[in-house]
Amino acid sequence: MQTLKTGVYAVLCAVLLISPAHAEKADRDKPVNLEADTVTLDDIKKISVYQGNVILSQGTLMLRADRVQVTQNAGGLDKISAVGRPVAFRQKLDGRDEFIEGFSDRIEFDSASSQLELIGQARLRRDGDELRGAQISYNADTEFYKVVGQPGAQTPSGRVRAVIRPKPRAEQPAAKP
């Protein structure tokens, strides 16, 4: 039972860490709910694998994948890998009434470098803005994004695409005569 708790805790930490900057901080204090068709835990290698319609939720955070693998090291969480068609996550942004959503064929997270990779038909959406590419890289420490299109793409669908919607302007007070 302790191993199962350790595996769930590792997945929880990984998912919270992969969420881009300004994720809902209150989520960290909420219980984790995890569902999968099967779970395998390897105590010696410190690898937990959740397979089959994996759904992880904690507060406003929701992650859906076909398979999630978590690797731990002596310091705790090491890496997480989620695979699906697509892997999807959604989380409320802290202090705002908006969400960030991500979709890709695979999500990789390395805790040592705080590096998140959305690989294969990657998309990120936030407040009407959207990034699309073959791969989206995000570093949680530096808050730096990089989006890469398909190598040698000759069509618009293989290139990087960004949609940035204009933000509403504050109304200016009417001038007094």
C-alpha positions as CSV (number, residue, x, y, z in Angstrom):
1,M,0.0,0.0,0.0
2,Q,2.9,2.4,0.8
3,T,4.3,1.8,-2.7
4,L,0.9,2.7,-4.3
5,K,0.9,5.9,-2.2
6,T,4.4,6.7,-3.3
7,G,3.5,6.2,-7.0
8,V,0.4,8.3,-6.7
9,Y,2.4,11.1,-5.0
10,A,5.0,10.9,-7.7
11,V,2.4,11.3,-10.4
12,L,0.8,14.2,-8.5
13,C,4.2,16.0,-8.1
14,A,4.9,15.5,-11.8
15,V,1.6,16.8,-13.0
16,L,1.8,19.9,-10.8
17,L,5.3,20.6,-12.0
18,I,4.4,20.2,-15.7
19,S,1.7,22.8,-15.4
20,P,2.9,26.1,-16.9
21,A,3.5,29.1,-14.7
22,H,0.7,30.6,-12.6
23,A,-1.2,27.4,-12.2
24,E,-3.8,27.3,-9.5
25,K,-1.7,27.1,-6.3
26,A,-4.6,25.8,-4.2
27,D,-4.6,22.6,-6.3
28,R,-1.6,21.4,-4.4
29,D,-3.6,21.1,-1.2
30,K,-6.4,19.1,-2.8
31,P,-6.7,15.3,-2.9
32,V,-5.4,13.4,-5.9
33,N,-7.9,11.2,-7.7
34,L,-6.3,8.7,-10.1
35,E,-8.1,6.1,-12.3
36,A,-6.6,3.6,-14.7
37,D,-7.4,0.1,-16.0
38,T,-4.1,-1.2,-14.6
39,V,-1.3,-0.1,-12.4
40,T,2.2,-1.7,-12.1
41,L,4.8,-0.7,-9.6
42,D,8.4,-1.7,-9.7
43,D,9.9,-0.9,-6.2
44,I,13.5,-1.8,-7.3
45,K,13.6,0.4,-10.4
46,K,11.2,3.0,-8.9
47,I,8.9,3.0,-11.9
48,S,5.1,3.2,-11.8
49,V,3.0,2.6,-14.9
50,Y,-0.6,3.5,-15.2
51,Q,-2.4,2.2,-18.3
52,G,-5.8,2.3,-19.9
53,N,-7.9,5.5,-19.9
54,V,-5.7,7.1,-17.2
55,I,-7.5,10.1,-15.6
56,L,-5.7,12.1,-12.9
57,S,-7.4,15.0,-11.2
58,Q,-6.5,17.3,-8.4
59,G,-8.5,20.4,-7.8
60,T,-8.8,22.2,-11.1
61,L,-6.1,20.1,-12.7
62,M,-7.2,17.3,-15.1
63,L,-4.8,15.0,-17.0
64,R,-6.0,12.3,-19.4
65,A,-3.8,9.8,-21.2
66,D,-3.6,6.2,-22.4
67,R,-0.5,5.5,-20.4
68,V,1.5,7.4,-17.7
69,Q,5.0,6.3,-16.5
70,V,6.6,7.8,-13.5
71,T,10.3,7.3,-12.6
72,Q,11.7,8.2,-9.2
73,N,15.2,8.7,-8.0
74,A,16.7,9.1,-4.5
75,G,15.4,12.7,-4.3
76,G,11.9,11.8,-5.3
77,L,10.3,12.4,-8.7
78,D,12.7,12.1,-11.7
79,K,10.7,11.9,-14.9
80,I,7.2,11.5,-16.2
81,S,6.0,10.3,-19.6
82,A,2.4,10.3,-20.7
83,V,1.2,8.9,-24.0
84,G,-2.2,9.2,-25.7
85,R,-4.2,10.2,-28.8
86,P,-4.0,12.8,-27.5
87,V,-2.7,13.3,-24.0
88,A,-4.7,16.2,-22.6
89,F,-4.4,18.4,-19.6
90,R,-6.3,21.4,-18.3
91,Q,-5.8,23.6,-15.3
92,K,-7.1,26.9,-13.9
93,L,-4.6,29.8,-13.7
94,D,-4.0,31.2,-10.3
95,G,-6.1,34.2,-9.4
96,R,-7.9,34.3,-12.8
97,D,-11.0,32.9,-14.3
98,E,-9.2,31.3,-17.2
99,F,-7.7,27.9,-18.0
100,I,-4.6,26.6,-19.8
101,E,-5.0,23.5,-21.9
102,G,-2.4,21.3,-23.6
103,F,-2.7,18.5,-26.1
104,S,-0.1,16.3,-27.7
105,D,0.7,12.7,-28.6
106,R,3.2,12.5,-25.8
107,I,4.2,14.6,-22.8
108,E,7.6,14.3,-21.2
109,F,8.7,16.1,-18.0
110,D,12.2,16.1,-16.4
111,S,12.1,17.4,-12.8
112,A,15.9,18.0,-12.7
113,S,15.7,20.6,-15.5
114,S,12.0,21.6,-15.0
115,Q,11.6,20.9,-18.7
116,L,8.2,20.0,-20.2
117,E,8.0,18.7,-23.8
118,L,4.7,18.3,-25.7
119,I,5.6,16.1,-28.6
120,G,3.6,15.2,-31.7
121,Q,0.7,17.5,-32.8
122,A,1.3,19.7,-29.8
123,R,-1.1,22.5,-28.9
124,L,-1.4,24.9,-26.0
125,R,-4.4,27.2,-25.5
126,R,-4.9,30.0,-23.0
127,D,-7.6,32.7,-23.0
128,G,-8.2,32.4,-26.8
129,D,-4.5,32.3,-27.7
130,E,-3.1,29.1,-29.2
131,L,0.3,27.7,-30.1
132,R,0.6,24.7,-32.4
133,G,3.5,22.8,-33.7
134,A,5.2,19.4,-33.9
135,Q,6.8,20.0,-30.5
136,I,6.4,22.6,-27.8
137,S,9.1,22.9,-25.1
138,Y,8.5,24.8,-21.9
139,N,11.0,25.4,-19.1
140,A,9.2,26.1,-15.8
141,D,12.3,27.8,-14.2
142,T,12.9,30.3,-17.0
143,E,9.3,30.4,-18.3
144,F,10.7,30.1,-21.8
145,Y,8.7,28.5,-24.7
146,K,10.0,27.1,-27.9
147,V,7.7,25.8,-30.7
148,V,9.0,23.7,-33.6
149,G,7.2,22.7,-36.8
150,Q,7.7,19.6,-38.9
151,P,11.2,19.6,-40.4
152,G,11.0,20.6,-44.1
153,A,7.3,21.4,-43.9
154,Q,6.0,22.8,-47.1
155,T,2.4,23.1,-46.1
156,P,0.8,25.4,-43.4
157,S,-0.3,22.4,-41.4
158,G,3.4,21.4,-40.8
159,R,4.6,24.8,-39.8
160,V,4.3,26.5,-36.4
161,R,1.1,28.4,-35.9
162,A,0.2,31.0,-33.3
163,V,-3.1,32.7,-32.8
164,I,-2.9,35.7,-30.5
165,R,-6.2,37.4,-29.9
166,P,-6.2,41.2,-29.0
167,K,-7.0,41.9,-25.4
168,P,-10.0,44.1,-24.6
169,R,-9.0,47.7,-24.1
170,A,-10.1,49.6,-21.0
171,E,-12.6,52.3,-21.9
172,Q,-11.2,55.8,-21.7
173,P,-13.3,58.3,-19.7
174,A,-15.1,60.8,-21.8
175,A,-13.4,64.2,-22.1
176,K,-15.0,67.0,-20.1
177,P,-16.0,70.1,-22.2
